[in-house]
Amino acid sequence: MGKKRRREMFIYVIYLTTYVVGVKILDSVEVLPEGDMLKAIAWKVPASKDFPEGIKYAFAYIHKGRRILGYDNERAKGHHKHIVD
Protein backbone atom coordinates (compact mmCIF):
# COMPACT_ATOMS: atom_id res chain seq x y z
CA MET A 1 0.00 0.00 0.00
CA GLY A 2 1.40 3.39 -0.97
CA LYS A 3 2.17 6.16 1.47
CA LYS A 4 -0.65 8.37 0.12
CA ARG A 5 -3.22 5.57 0.43
CA ARG A 6 -2.19 4.85 4.05
CA ARG A 7 -2.57 8.56 4.89
CA GLU A 8 -6.02 8.67 3.27
CA MET A 9 -7.10 5.60 5.24
CA PHE A 10 -5.76 7.13 8.47
CA ILE A 11 -7.68 10.36 7.87
CA TYR A 12 -10.84 8.35 7.10
CA VAL A 13 -10.52 6.39 10.37
CA ILE A 14 -10.02 9.62 12.33
CA TYR A 15 -13.14 11.05 10.64
CA LEU A 16 -15.22 8.00 11.55
CA THR A 17 -14.12 8.03 15.18
CA THR A 18 -14.49 11.81 15.60
CA TYR A 19 -18.10 12.14 14.47
CA VAL A 20 -21.09 10.38 15.98
CA VAL A 21 -22.68 7.84 13.67
CA GLY A 22 -26.46 7.92 13.77
CA VAL A 23 -29.63 7.39 11.80
CA LYS A 24 -31.13 10.48 10.18
CA ILE A 25 -34.71 10.85 11.42
CA LEU A 26 -35.50 14.33 10.09
CA ASP A 27 -34.21 16.29 7.11
CA SER A 28 -36.47 19.16 6.12
CA VAL A 29 -36.15 22.45 4.28
CA GLU A 30 -39.16 24.74 3.98
CA VAL A 31 -38.92 27.75 1.67
CA LEU A 32 -41.18 30.57 2.83
CA PRO A 33 -43.03 32.83 0.32
CA GLU A 34 -40.45 35.64 0.69
CA GLY A 35 -37.57 33.22 0.03
CA ASP A 36 -36.42 32.69 3.62
CA MET A 37 -35.81 29.11 4.70
CA LEU A 38 -36.44 26.95 7.72
CA LYS A 39 -34.04 24.02 7.95
CA ALA A 40 -34.27 21.12 10.37
CA ILE A 41 -32.12 18.02 10.61
CA ALA A 42 -31.92 15.42 13.37
CA TRP A 43 -30.23 12.08 13.95
CA LYS A 44 -30.92 9.30 16.45
CA VAL A 45 -27.54 8.57 18.02
CA PRO A 46 -26.38 6.38 20.90
CA ALA A 47 -27.05 8.13 24.22
CA SER A 48 -23.80 9.51 25.61
CA LYS A 49 -22.40 12.30 27.77
CA ASP A 50 -22.58 14.64 24.76
CA PHE A 51 -26.06 13.51 23.63
CA PRO A 52 -27.88 12.19 26.74
CA GLU A 53 -31.27 12.22 24.96
CA GLY A 54 -29.89 10.14 22.08
CA ILE A 55 -30.73 12.91 19.58
CA LYS A 56 -28.37 15.21 17.68
CA TYR A 57 -30.08 18.12 15.93
CA ALA A 58 -29.70 21.44 14.14
CA PHE A 59 -32.49 23.90 13.33
CA ALA A 60 -32.02 27.19 11.48
CA TYR A 61 -33.88 30.20 10.11
CA ILE A 62 -32.05 31.51 7.03
CA HIS A 63 -32.62 34.96 5.50
CA LYS A 64 -30.87 35.96 2.25
CA GLY A 65 -28.50 33.00 2.58
CA ARG A 66 -27.44 33.87 6.13
CA ARG A 67 -28.36 32.01 9.31
CA ILE A 68 -30.28 34.47 11.49
CA LEU A 69 -31.30 32.08 14.26
CA GLY A 70 -30.18 28.55 14.95
CA TYR A 71 -30.43 25.92 17.65
CA ASP A 72 -28.28 22.81 17.93
CA ASN A 73 -26.60 20.50 20.38
CA GLU A 74 -23.04 20.27 19.11
CA ARG A 75 -20.71 17.84 20.86
CA ALA A 76 -19.17 19.29 24.06
CA LYS A 77 -21.36 22.43 23.82
CA GLY A 78 -24.78 20.91 24.54
CA HIS A 79 -28.02 22.70 23.69
CA HIS A 80 -27.33 26.24 22.53
CA LYS A 81 -28.52 28.90 20.12
CA HIS A 82 -26.89 31.08 17.49
CA ILE A 83 -28.22 34.61 16.92
CA VAL A 84 -26.92 37.12 14.38
CA ASP A 85 -25.79 40.34 16.05
N, C-alpha and C positions, 0 to 999 in steps of 0.2 A: 504494500500500500504506500502510495507516495506521501510526501510530507504535507502537501496541500490538502489531500483527502483526509489525512489524520486530523489536521487542524479543523477542517469543516465538520468532521464528526464530533470533535471535542466541543466546538461551539454549539452544535445541535444538542448534545447531551446537557450542556449548561442551560440552554434555553428550556429544555423540557423539565429540568429540575428546579428552575427559577420560578416558573409560572404554574399556577394551579390549573390542573386539568379538570374540566367539568363538562356537564351536559347543558347546552344552550336551551333555555326554557322560554325565552322571550327575545324577540328581535323585531322591533317595530320602528318605523319612521312615518310620522304623519305630517304632511305638508299642509299648512294652514292657508286660507284664501289669499292672504297678503304675502305668501312666500316663506314665512317663518316655518321652522320645523320643530317638532317634538320627537326626540329620539329616546328609545328605551331598549336596554339590553340586559339580560340577566342569565346567570348560569347556576345550576345546582352543583355545588362542590362539596367535597368531604368537610364536615364540621371540623374546625380547628381553632387555634387561638386567634388567628387573623379573621376567620369567618365563622364565628360560633353558631350562627343561624343556618349555616350550610348554603348560603346564597351569596353570590358576588354580583353586583349590579352597577349600572351607570345610567343615569337619566339626564337629559339635557334639553334646554330650550335654546334654539339657535336663531339668531336674527342677522340677516345679511352675511351669512357664512361665519359668524362669530358666536361662540358660546356665551350667552348672557347669564344663564343660571344652570348649575349642574349639581347633582347629588351622586355620590358614589361611596363605595367602601373599599378603597384601595388597601392592599396589604400594608400592615404596620401603621396605617393612619386611621382605620376604622371608618365609621359613618361620618361624612363631612360634606360640606357644600362649597361650591365655587360661585362667586358673584363677581361680575365685571365692575370695576371701580368707575 
